């Protein structure tokens, strides 16, 4: 498959759906809707929603049925980035190659834009069609659990608390599982749930997501210390400056790269039973391992 074409096509579908779901900038109050759209349409990779669509396809589902799930996850992800960049968190001025939300709209509106995206995610998810195996309650529980205090928020808290402190390999893995792998895995699971995936397929895709999510964060940690801000579209070297718990800081670059490769192979093995239907997922796994931004 031609991955570049696949990514562009799926990203365009997600963008179109997000544009339809989010309030227009003409809706009062315009400021908050401009701020929401500023970050949503800032040129992200759309990794999580594309993985949701690929998982749906792998389970014999339709892309259209998975779009509400995909868009909901992207709203959660974008809200987390807006809040992560705030002065009280990572205090970052650059995201996706342009000023962060609070630099453009001010801290108060940035906080509210994040809050609004978190809320609208569940409104978007309410447009999903439940299946025989997965009710609307199951879908809401899936997304809220991944984004809540046990996972995404837990990861952010531990990330803040770990700055400047020695971190064990076990604790580092839990931070990465929480702040990155949990939401990425939920994206894949929601895509599979949109296709009414049987338990065995959902379990295999869960294994795929957990390994891929960890690999993604390991690579992110590596890129922070090996790439420029211009290449990354965000401030490079921030993790080192803040003395954050990262894989290179704990294990060094060589062992970190080896761990990313190992996790990617674990992810690939998990979807082997899907045969040719796993091709997009496998291509995405390789793409994430070898990315340079």
Secondary structure as UniProt FT lines:
FT   HELIX           3..21
FT   TURN            25..26
FT   HELIX           30..40
FT   HELIX           47..58
FT   TURN            59..60
FT   HELIX           63..84
FT   TURN            87..90
FT   STRAND          94..95
FT   TURN            96..97
FT   STRAND          98..99
FT   HELIX           101..105
FT   HELIX           107..125
FT   TURN            126..127
FT   HELIX           136..147
FT   TURN            149..151
FT   HELIX           152..161
FT   TURN            162..164
FT   HELIX           169..176
FT   HELIX           177..181
FT   HELIX           182..194
FT   TURN            195..196
FT   HELIX           199..226
FT   HELIX           229..232
FT   TURN            236..237
FT   HELIX           238..241
FT   TURN            242..243
FT   HELIX           247..251
FT   HELIX           253..270
FT   HELIX           272..278
FT   HELIX           279..290
//
